[in-house]
Amino acid sequence: MTSASVRSWPVAPTRSSGSNLYDDVFATVVAGTQDISERFEIDLGGVPEMIRETSRGVQPLLDYVRECVEAHRLPPGQRSTRIARLVDVPAWIVRRGREFSGHYRDGRVAAVDGTPLFHPRRYLAGQVFAVAVGALTARDALQPRAKIVRTAIPVQLSEQASTSATDLIETLERMAAQAHQMVLDTSWPQAFLEYHVRRYAVDSVRAPYVLIDGPLAPELVGTRRLGRDLLSEIFHDERVMVGVVKSLLRSPLVYRLIARALRPGEAYIVESQRTFLRRSGTRLFGERWIDNELGTIWRGLYRPGVKTYAFQCRAQDFEAALCLLWCDRDEVAGHELPFLLNQVDNQLQSRYRQGDIEDMLDGLLAEQGEDVFFDEMDERLLR
């Protein structure tokens, strides 16, 4: 392998004096613009070759990442509080793999997932949203539960309210400020789903080992007091709970680069949840809670075969988490996700067909009249 002293390492781009990152990036993009008007009908303006070059261009960076991760390995079974460690999963599961295979067969490993019953319906008066959650084991069938919530604008009009145009705007502005979280905010429906999946795992699942769809500590759940209380319950639960992020498409670029550099059978402990939130500049919720609860929540990447996905667990549960993920991996190439989680997702999707529910809701909306229907529904559906 080429030594670090010889290799030409990647360097961060420099910024021009007096500018910010957005200025520099946009200036670079505009300066690199090409006119392909005359060529487009001949060879698509060279777009295919440009895409191929862009895809291949990441390889030198991946080589650098690979050399870095290989320099810091965590030997099998060794406890470590240090992060940024490469793990050979087959070597780790030798000690307890058979034990966890037995837990899996005996139904002591459960998977919990959830799905929206329909996309959040946003109306002038509020939002309506519903989710379904469920769990199963290798022995127990799915036991789904459905949850629905409605939010409404808090309307408070004085009997002496003026009807002048100026007062009307001021009155509606006050109502709009109150209504933002109830009507316009798009973050709480996702937090609502993630909350109820974890609430179900805590209250309704008795298995000592639990795989949960999504991060163990979702950021949107952590921004709410009720969510933080629930996450603290999970962190202090005697059971082993592991969060699984099936897709890395929305993950930070750092994670995706490391994921591409991993080889089949490897895992990588990237950082703690506390470090991640500090590094990303999150200041949306209690810093004391972040320091007290999230320092021992590990964020990792795992590549059992072709596909790499992310996971979260407590540091003390790391070995058990590896064994669980290894025992429950699917054998389909490119889809080596936990099998039980896939089954929960498939069964929920089959039982609650979102498209059918959406069509029924649009029909009910149309019964209220054309003006309501065309004002409230998504106009793109009519194109």
C-alpha positions as CSV (number, residue, x, y, z in Angstrom):
1,M,0.0,0.0,0.0
2,T,1.3,3.5,-0.8
3,S,2.6,5.2,2.3
4,A,1.0,8.3,3.7
5,S,4.2,10.3,3.1
6,V,4.1,9.5,-0.7
7,R,0.4,9.7,-1.4
8,S,-1.1,13.0,-2.4
9,W,-3.8,13.5,0.1
10,P,-7.1,15.4,-0.6
11,V,-7.2,18.9,0.7
12,A,-10.2,21.1,1.5
13,P,-11.0,23.8,-1.1
14,T,-10.0,27.3,-0.1
15,R,-12.4,30.2,0.1
16,S,-11.8,33.5,-1.6
17,S,-11.3,36.5,0.7
18,G,-14.6,38.1,1.9
19,S,-16.8,35.4,0.5
20,N,-18.8,32.5,2.0
21,L,-19.2,28.9,1.0
22,Y,-22.4,29.5,-0.9
23,D,-20.8,32.3,-2.9
24,D,-17.8,30.2,-3.8
25,V,-19.8,27.1,-4.8
26,F,-22.2,29.1,-7.0
27,A,-19.4,31.1,-8.6
28,T,-17.7,27.8,-9.5
29,V,-20.9,26.3,-10.9
30,V,-21.6,29.3,-13.0
31,A,-18.0,29.5,-14.3
32,G,-18.2,25.9,-15.3
33,T,-21.4,26.2,-17.3
34,Q,-21.3,24.8,-20.9
35,D,-23.7,25.6,-23.7
36,I,-24.8,22.3,-25.2
37,S,-27.7,23.6,-27.3
38,E,-26.1,22.6,-30.7
39,R,-24.9,19.2,-29.5
40,F,-27.9,18.0,-27.5
41,E,-29.7,16.3,-30.3
42,I,-26.5,14.7,-31.5
43,D,-25.0,13.1,-28.3
44,L,-27.2,14.6,-25.5
45,G,-24.6,17.3,-25.2
46,G,-22.0,15.0,-23.7
47,V,-24.2,14.4,-20.6
48,P,-23.7,10.6,-20.5
49,E,-19.9,10.9,-20.5
50,M,-19.9,13.8,-18.0
51,I,-22.0,11.6,-15.7
52,R,-19.5,8.7,-16.1
53,E,-16.6,10.9,-15.4
54,T,-18.3,12.3,-12.3
55,S,-19.0,8.8,-11.0
56,R,-15.5,7.6,-11.5
57,G,-14.0,10.8,-10.1
58,V,-14.7,9.8,-6.5
59,Q,-12.3,6.8,-6.5
60,P,-9.2,8.6,-5.4
61,L,-11.2,10.0,-2.4
62,L,-12.4,6.5,-1.6
63,D,-8.9,5.1,-1.7
64,Y,-7.9,7.8,0.9
65,V,-10.9,6.9,3.1
66,R,-10.1,3.2,2.9
67,E,-6.5,3.7,4.0
68,C,-7.6,5.8,6.9
69,V,-10.3,3.4,8.2
70,E,-7.9,0.4,7.9
71,A,-5.4,2.2,10.2
72,H,-7.8,2.0,13.2
73,R,-9.2,-1.5,13.8
74,L,-11.1,-2.7,16.9
75,P,-10.0,-6.2,17.8
76,P,-12.8,-8.8,18.3
77,G,-14.5,-8.6,21.7
78,Q,-12.4,-5.6,22.9
79,R,-14.4,-2.9,24.7
80,S,-13.5,0.6,23.6
81,T,-14.8,4.1,24.4
82,R,-12.9,5.4,21.3
83,I,-14.9,6.0,18.2
84,A,-13.8,5.8,14.5
85,R,-12.9,2.1,14.5
86,L,-13.1,-0.6,11.8
87,V,-14.7,-3.9,12.8
88,D,-14.4,-7.4,11.1
89,V,-17.9,-8.6,11.9
90,P,-17.4,-12.4,11.2
91,A,-14.4,-12.3,13.7
92,W,-16.6,-10.6,16.3
93,I,-19.5,-12.9,16.1
94,V,-17.5,-16.1,16.6
95,R,-17.9,-15.8,20.4
96,R,-21.7,-15.2,20.6
97,G,-23.1,-15.9,17.1
98,R,-24.5,-19.3,18.0
99,E,-26.1,-17.8,21.1
100,F,-27.9,-15.1,19.1
101,S,-29.0,-17.6,16.4
102,G,-30.8,-19.4,19.2
103,H,-32.4,-16.2,20.5
104,Y,-33.6,-15.5,16.9
105,R,-35.1,-19.0,16.4
106,D,-36.8,-18.9,19.9
107,G,-38.6,-15.6,19.1
108,R,-36.5,-13.5,21.5
109,V,-35.6,-11.0,18.7
110,A,-38.3,-8.7,17.6
111,A,-38.5,-6.1,14.8
112,V,-40.6,-2.9,15.0
113,D,-41.6,-0.7,12.1
114,G,-44.2,1.8,11.1
115,T,-45.8,3.4,8.1
116,P,-48.0,6.4,7.3
117,L,-51.6,5.4,6.4
118,F,-51.7,8.4,4.1
119,H,-49.6,11.5,3.4
120,P,-50.3,14.3,5.9
121,R,-53.5,16.1,4.8
122,R,-53.0,19.8,5.3
123,Y,-56.1,21.9,5.2
124,L,-56.9,25.5,6.1
125,A,-58.2,24.5,9.5
126,G,-55.4,22.1,10.4
127,Q,-53.7,18.8,9.6
128,V,-54.9,15.2,9.8
129,F,-52.3,12.4,10.0
130,A,-52.4,8.6,10.8
131,V,-49.8,5.9,11.1
132,A,-49.7,2.1,11.6
133,V,-47.0,0.4,13.7
134,G,-46.4,-3.2,14.4
135,A,-43.8,-5.9,15.5
136,L,-43.1,-9.5,14.8
137,T,-40.6,-12.2,15.8
138,A,-39.6,-15.5,14.1
139,R,-42.4,-17.1,16.0
140,D,-45.0,-14.4,16.6
141,A,-47.3,-12.9,13.9
142,L,-47.6,-9.2,13.3
143,Q,-49.8,-7.3,15.8
144,P,-50.4,-3.9,14.2
145,R,-51.8,-0.8,15.8
146,A,-53.1,2.3,14.0
147,K,-52.8,5.9,15.4
148,I,-54.5,9.0,14.1
149,V,-54.2,12.7,15.2
150,R,-55.9,15.9,14.1
151,T,-54.5,19.4,14.7
152,A,-56.5,22.6,14.4
153,I,-55.9,26.3,14.3
154,P,-56.7,27.9,17.7
155,V,-59.3,30.4,16.6
156,Q,-59.9,33.2,19.1
157,L,-62.0,36.1,17.8
158,S,-63.1,38.9,20.0
159,E,-66.8,39.9,19.8
160,Q,-65.6,43.5,19.2
161,A,-63.2,42.5,16.4
162,S,-63.0,45.2,13.8
163,T,-63.9,44.6,10.2
164,S,-61.5,47.1,8.7
165,A,-58.9,45.8,6.2
166,T,-55.9,46.7,8.4
167,D,-57.3,45.0,11.5
168,L,-58.3,42.0,9.4
169,I,-54.7,41.5,8.2
170,E,-53.4,41.9,11.8
171,T,-56.0,39.4,13.1
172,L,-55.2,36.8,10.5
173,E,-51.4,37.3,11.0
174,R,-51.9,36.5,14.7
175,M,-53.9,33.4,13.8
176,A,-51.2,32.4,11.3
177,A,-48.5,32.6,13.9
178,Q,-50.4,30.4,16.2
179,A,-51.3,28.0,13.4
180,H,-47.8,27.5,12.0
181,Q,-46.9,24.4,14.0
182,M,-50.4,23.0,13.6
183,V,-50.9,23.5,9.9
184,L,-47.8,24.5,8.0
185,D,-45.0,22.7,9.9
186,T,-44.0,19.5,8.1
187,S,-41.6,18.1,10.7
188,W,-44.1,16.9,13.4
189,P,-45.8,14.2,11.2
190,Q,-42.4,12.4,10.8
191,A,-41.7,12.9,14.5
192,F,-45.2,11.5,15.3
193,L,-44.4,8.3,13.3
194,E,-41.0,7.8,14.8
195,Y,-42.3,8.5,18.3
196,H,-45.1,5.9,18.0
197,V,-42.7,3.2,16.6
198,R,-40.5,3.6,19.6
199,R,-43.4,4.0,22.0
200,Y,-44.7,0.6,20.7
201,A,-41.2,-0.9,21.2
202,V,-41.1,0.2,24.8
203,D,-44.7,-0.6,25.8
204,S,-45.8,-3.6,23.6
205,V,-42.7,-5.6,22.8
206,R,-41.5,-8.1,25.4
207,A,-38.6,-9.6,23.5
208,P,-35.2,-8.9,25.1
209,Y,-33.7,-8.0,21.7
210,V,-35.4,-5.4,19.5
211,L,-34.6,-4.1,16.0
212,I,-36.2,-0.7,15.3
213,D,-36.7,0.9,11.9
214,G,-34.7,4.1,11.7
215,P,-32.2,5.7,14.1
216,L,-32.4,4.7,17.8
217,A,-32.4,8.4,18.6
218,P,-34.1,10.3,15.8
219,E,-33.3,14.0,15.8
220,L,-36.9,15.1,15.3
221,V,-38.0,13.0,18.3
222,G,-35.3,14.5,20.4
223,T,-36.5,18.1,19.6
224,R,-39.7,17.4,21.6
225,R,-39.8,17.0,25.4
226,L,-42.1,14.0,25.2
227,G,-39.6,12.5,22.7
228,R,-36.6,13.1,24.9
229,D,-38.4,11.4,27.8
230,L,-39.2,8.4,25.6
231,L,-35.6,8.2,24.3
232,S,-34.3,8.3,27.9
233,E,-36.5,5.3,28.6
234,I,-35.0,3.4,25.7
235,F,-31.4,4.3,26.7
236,H,-32.0,3.0,30.3
237,D,-34.0,-0.1,29.3
238,E,-32.5,-3.4,30.2
239,R,-33.3,-4.8,26.8
240,V,-31.0,-4.4,23.8
241,M,-32.4,-2.1,21.2
242,V,-30.8,-1.3,17.8
243,G,-31.9,1.3,15.3
244,V,-31.4,0.4,11.6
245,V,-31.3,3.0,8.9
246,K,-32.0,1.1,5.7
247,S,-31.0,3.7,3.2
248,L,-28.0,6.1,3.2
249,L,-29.3,8.4,0.5
250,R,-30.2,11.1,3.0
251,S,-27.2,10.5,5.2
252,P,-24.3,13.0,5.5
253,L,-21.7,12.8,2.7
254,V,-19.1,11.7,5.2
255,Y,-21.1,8.6,6.0
256,R,-21.7,7.7,2.4
257,L,-18.0,8.0,1.6
258,I,-17.1,5.7,4.5
259,A,-19.9,3.3,3.5
260,R,-18.5,3.0,-0.1
261,A,-15.0,2.3,1.3
262,L,-16.2,-0.6,3.5
263,R,-15.8,-4.2,2.3
264,P,-18.3,-7.0,2.8
265,G,-18.4,-8.2,6.4
266,E,-17.1,-5.0,7.8
267,A,-18.6,-2.4,10.1
268,Y,-17.4,1.0,11.2
269,I,-18.1,2.9,14.3
270,V,-18.3,6.5,13.1
271,E,-19.1,8.6,16.1
272,S,-21.4,9.1,19.0
273,Q,-24.8,10.8,18.6
274,R,-23.6,13.6,20.9
275,T,-20.6,14.2,18.6
276,F,-22.7,14.1,15.5
277,L,-25.2,16.7,16.9
278,R,-22.4,19.0,18.1
279,R,-20.5,18.7,14.8
280,S,-23.7,19.4,12.8
281,G,-24.4,22.5,14.8
282,T,-27.7,21.3,16.2
283,R,-29.1,23.6,18.9
284,L,-32.7,22.7,18.7
285,F,-33.1,21.0,22.1
286,G,-31.6,20.7,25.5
287,E,-27.8,20.7,25.5
288,R,-27.6,19.2,29.0
289,W,-29.8,16.2,27.8
290,I,-27.5,15.7,24.8
291,D,-24.4,15.6,27.0
292,N,-26.0,13.3,29.6
293,E,-27.7,10.8,27.3
294,L,-26.2,10.8,23.9
295,G,-22.5,10.4,24.6
296,T,-22.7,6.6,24.7
297,I,-25.1,6.2,21.7
298,W,-22.9,5.0,18.9
299,R,-23.6,5.6,15.2
300,G,-22.2,2.9,12.9
301,L,-22.2,1.6,9.3
302,Y,-22.4,-2.1,8.4
303,R,-21.9,-3.8,5.1
304,P,-22.9,-7.5,5.3
305,G,-22.7,-7.9,1.5
306,V,-23.3,-5.5,-1.4
307,K,-25.4,-3.0,0.5
308,T,-24.2,-0.8,3.4
309,Y,-26.7,0.6,5.9
310,A,-26.4,2.5,9.2
311,F,-27.2,1.5,12.7
312,Q,-27.4,3.0,16.2
313,C,-27.0,1.3,19.6
314,R,-25.7,1.9,23.1
315,A,-21.9,1.4,23.4
316,Q,-22.6,-1.4,25.9
317,D,-24.7,-3.2,23.3
318,F,-22.3,-3.0,20.4
319,E,-21.3,-6.7,20.3
320,A,-24.9,-7.8,20.7
321,A,-26.0,-5.4,17.9
322,L,-23.4,-6.9,15.5
323,C,-24.7,-10.4,16.3
324,L,-28.3,-9.4,15.8
325,L,-27.6,-7.7,12.5
326,W,-25.5,-10.7,11.3
327,C,-28.1,-13.3,12.3
328,D,-31.0,-11.4,10.8
329,R,-29.4,-10.4,7.5
330,D,-31.3,-11.1,4.3
331,E,-29.4,-13.2,1.7
332,V,-30.6,-11.3,-1.3
333,A,-27.6,-9.5,-2.9
334,G,-28.0,-5.8,-2.6
335,H,-30.8,-6.2,-0.1
336,E,-28.9,-7.6,2.9
337,L,-31.1,-5.7,5.4
338,P,-32.5,-7.2,8.5
339,F,-35.1,-9.8,7.4
340,L,-37.5,-9.3,10.2
341,L,-37.7,-5.5,9.6
342,N,-38.4,-6.2,5.9
343,Q,-41.2,-8.5,6.9
344,V,-42.8,-6.0,9.2
345,D,-42.6,-3.3,6.5
346,N,-44.0,-5.6,3.8
347,Q,-46.9,-6.8,6.0
348,L,-47.9,-3.3,7.1
349,Q,-47.8,-2.1,3.5
350,S,-50.0,-5.0,2.4
351,R,-52.5,-4.5,5.2
352,Y,-52.7,-0.7,4.9
353,R,-52.6,0.2,1.2
354,Q,-51.7,3.9,1.1
355,G,-52.9,4.5,-2.5
356,D,-56.3,3.0,-1.8
357,I,-56.7,5.2,1.4
358,E,-55.6,8.3,-0.5
359,D,-58.2,7.7,-3.2
360,M,-60.9,7.3,-0.7
361,L,-59.9,10.5,1.2
362,D,-60.0,12.5,-2.1
363,G,-63.4,11.1,-2.8
364,L,-64.7,12.3,0.6
365,L,-63.1,15.7,0.0
366,A,-64.9,16.0,-3.3
367,E,-68.3,15.4,-1.6
368,Q,-67.8,18.8,0.2
369,G,-68.0,20.7,-3.1
370,E,-65.7,21.6,-6.0
371,D,-64.4,24.7,-4.3
372,V,-63.2,22.8,-1.3
373,F,-61.9,20.0,-3.4
374,F,-59.8,22.1,-5.8
375,D,-58.6,24.4,-3.0
376,E,-57.4,21.7,-0.6
377,M,-56.1,18.9,-2.9
378,D,-52.6,18.6,-4.4
379,E,-52.8,20.3,-7.8
380,R,-50.1,18.1,-9.2
381,L,-52.4,15.2,-9.1
382,L,-54.5,16.8,-11.8
383,R,-51.7,17.2,-14.3
